[in-house]
Amino acid sequence: MDEFDMCVYNLFPNGGILWFGNLTEFPHVVLGAIFPLLIASLHFANVQAANIVSSSIQPLQNIGVLNEAPTGIAYTSQNQSVAAYVGADMVAFYHCAFYSSHNTLFDLKGRHYYDSCYIQGSIDFIFGHAQSIFHSCEIFVIADRRMEIHGSITAHKRESAKENTGFVFIKGQVFGIGDVYLGRAKGAYSRVIFANTYISKTVVPQGWTNWSYAGSTENLHHAEYNCHGPGSNSTNRAPWSKQLSDKEAAPFLSIDFINGQKFLGEMQNMSLDMSRKSSITYMEWNEDQNSPNNQYNSVSQNRVVHH
């Protein structure tokens, strides 16, 4: 199989649709449009410029995708720059990276598993109403204090108590520069949980916000469990947010939450509890906002995309 069989592009005027085969090397993908799309599937039935209907149980590994839309303040606060659209059901990502600023990962719908992935952004950069676990992932914030509003890592749009959806972050770390919320309400039943996660001081003390959502906060499920780090102090957290007990957290600390036994293969019997040692080394970044040439130079890892 040659490289053209392994990686096929279908280009549209307003963005790109990218299909990956069984890649053996780590590809670096750059998409320059405001709305590029990454197909999270090996097979798809319908392809349109802005609507993807796709399904697959094949895992995606070692893929990096970047949206190079401008990241100035005006662009960051007003325009989406989606790097990856995930609308397939039963999809797993291993060691993948998603780079952008605003709305980086559009986790629209379906059951998804992200393991040891890197996700970078500033505003709502993981959003949608999917049912997803993010295990041992690095969440890097590129927001800075010159912006008029804090960014938000997540914006989940669960709209009914009957929907078994939500974003669950297990282990991993949240770090970067600037100020950010762990999540904001996108729907009346928004559900986001951070469990046993390292949270740096880039997360503001309030932790969560209802932001543009004007409804009741009674049914919001914004929660943390056994998190640590300078940004994990719960003293000043939003009043509707929760610190979960062991019993309350248990249903979310297993791949059963996403019916993972149906599509995760050899991982189907693996519990995502706290006994698993994380492969991530925790670190603090240079958060000095007074330096106009801040290049995050306190960390040796060369994973951050600079614009």
N, C-alpha and C positions, 0 to 999 in steps of 0.2 A: 504494500500500500504506500503510495507516495504522499508527499505533503499536501497535495491538492485533494486527495481522498480523505485526508485526516482533518482538514479544516476548510469548510466551504462558506463563502460569503454570499449573501443575497442583499444587494444594496438598494435603498430607496431614497428619494430626494430629501426627505426630512429626517433621515437617520439610517442606521444600519441594523440588519438582522444577522446574527452570527450563529452558526451551527457548528458544534464541536463533535468530532468523532473520537476514536480511542487514541488520545494523544499520549505520546511517550515522553515528550519534552515540555517544559514550562513555556507556554507562549505568552508574549507580551502584546496585548491588544489595545489599540488606541482608537476610540470613536470620537469624532469631533463635533457631532451635531448636538443640539439641545435635547433631543429625545432619541438616543440610540437604544437599541434593545438587544439583550443577550438571551438567546433561547436556552432554557435550562432543560434540555432534552436531546436525545439522540434521534427521535422520530417525532414528526409533527404533521398534523392533518391539514391545518389551515394557516396560511401565512398572509398577513396584511401589514401595512405600514405601521399601524398603531394598535393592532389587536392580535394577540397570539393565543391560539388554542393548542395546547400541547400536553403530552403525558409521557412519562417514562419512569422506569425503575432503575435505570442505569446511573451509577454515581458519576459525578464530575470531579476531577482531581487536577490540582496544579494549574489552575487557570487564573489569569489576572486580567481584569478589564478596567479600563480608565475612560472617563468622560472628560474631555479637555475643554468643556465650555468655560468661558471666562469666570473667574472667581472673585471679581471685585465686589464691593459691598452691594451695589445696585443689582448685580446679577445674582449674588448669593441670596438676597432677601426676597427677590421677586420671581425668579425663574427656576424651574426644575432643571436638573441636569442628571437625569437617571442614567446610571451605568448598567444596571442589570434589572430586567423584568422577569420575575419568576411566577408564572401562572400555571405551571404543571403540578400534578399531584404525585406524591411519593418520590421526591427528589432529594438526593444527598450530595453535599459539597464537601470535599476534603482538601485542605490546604489551598484554598482559593482566596483571591484578593479582589476587593471592589473599591475603586478610587473615584471620588467625586466630591462635591461639596453639598449641594442641596438635593435631597431625595435620591441618595446614591443607590440604595437597594430597594426596589419596588417589589416587596414580598406580598404579592397580590392575594393569592389564594392557594389552597392545597396544603398538604402535609410535607414539611421540609426539615431536613437535618443539616446543620452547618457545623463542621468539626475543624478546629484549628485554622479558622479563616481570619482574614484581616479586612476590616471594614472601616473606611475613612469618610468623614463628612462633617457638616456643621449643623444643618437644619433638617429635622425629620429624615435623617439619612438611613433609617430602616423603617419603612412604613408599608401599610397595607392591612389586610385582615386575614392573613394566613395563620396556620397552626404550626409553629416552628420552634425548634430547639437550636440554640446557638451554644455549642459546647467548646470550652477552651478557646474562645475566639478573642482576638485583639480588637477593641473598639477604639479608634483613634479620632480625637476631636480636633478639627482645625479652625473652630470658631475663635474669634479674638474680641477683646473688650472694646474695640472701636465700633462694633455693631450696636445698634440701638436696642436690639432685643437679644436675649439669650437664645442660643440654638437648642435643639432637642434631639437626643439620639433616636428616640422612637416616637411613632405616631400610629397607634393601633386602632383599627376601626371595627371593633366588635360591637354589634348593634342590638344584640339580644342575648338574654341569659341562656337561651337554647343553643347558641353557637359554642361549640367546643374548640374555640380558637384562642390564639394568644401567642405572644413572643416570650420565650423562656430562655434566659441566659444563665448557664451553669458554668461556674469557674471562669477562667479568662480574666481580662482586665479592661477597665475603662480608663483611658489616659489621654494626654494631649496638652493643648494650650487654650486659654480663654475660659469662658464660663458656659456651662451647658446644663440642661435638665436631663435626667434619665429618660423621661418620656412626657408626652402631653396627651391629653384625651382627644381622640379623633372621633370616637363614637360613645354612646351612652354607657356601654359595657366594656370599654377599652380594658384589655388585660395584658399587662407586662410584668414579668417577675425577674429579678436579678437574685441569683442564689450563689452563695460562696464565691462571690466575685470581688476582685480587688478594684476599689473605686478611688481614683486619685482626687486631688483637690480641684480638678477641673470641673467636677460636679458641684453645683451650688448647694448650700445648706438646705434649701427647700426641697430639692430633689426632684419634685414632680410639679407639673402645672396643668391647669385645665385650659389655659391659653385662649384660643378662639372658641372653644366649646362653652356654650352658655347654659347648658342644661344642668340638672342635678348631678352632684358628685357621688350620690348615695351608692350607685352601682358600679362605680369605677373600681377596677382591681389593679391598682398600682402597688406593687409589694416588693419587699426585700427579705432575704433570708440569709443569716450568717455571713453577711458581707464584711469586708475589712478594708483598711486603708484610710487615709485622711479625709476622703470625701464620703465615707460611709456613716458618719455620725448621724443618728436619727433624731436628735433633740429638736431640730427645727424643721423637720419634714412636713410636707403638706398634710393638713389634718385628715384627709380622706385616705392617705397612703397607709400601708400596713407593714408591720414587721411580723413575719409569719412564724408560727410555732413549728416544731418538728412534724406534728400531725398535719398541719395545714399545708406545709411545703411538700410533703411526701408524694402526692399525686403528680407533681410537676417534675420530680427528680428522676424520672424513668422514661425510656423511649416509648413506654406505653401511652404517654400523653399524645404522641403523634402516630400511634399504631405502628411503631417502628419495626415490630416483628414481621410486618408484611413486606418490607422493602430494604432493610438494612443488612441482610445477609448474615455474615458471621458475627455481626454485632447484635443480633437479635436477642441474645440472652444477657447482654451487658447492661447493668444498671448504672445510671449516671449519678450515683450517690457520692458522698463526700470521701469515700475510701479511695477513689481513684486519684492518683497523684497528677497534678497538672504539669504539663511540659513547658508552661510559660514562666519566664523569669520576670518577676515584678520589678519595676523601675520607676524612678521619678524623672520627669522631663524638665528642661529649662523653661519655666513659665514666665520669664521676664518680658512683660509687654512693652517695656520702655525701649527695647532694642529694635530698631527698624529692620535690622538684618537677622532677626531671629530665624535660625535654620534648624531648630531643634537639635543643637549640636551636643547636647549632653548624652545622647544615646548613639551607640555605634551602629545599630541596625539600620541598614539603608532601605527602608520600606516606605518612607513618607514621600509623597509626590509633591513637589514644590511648583508653584505657578508664578 
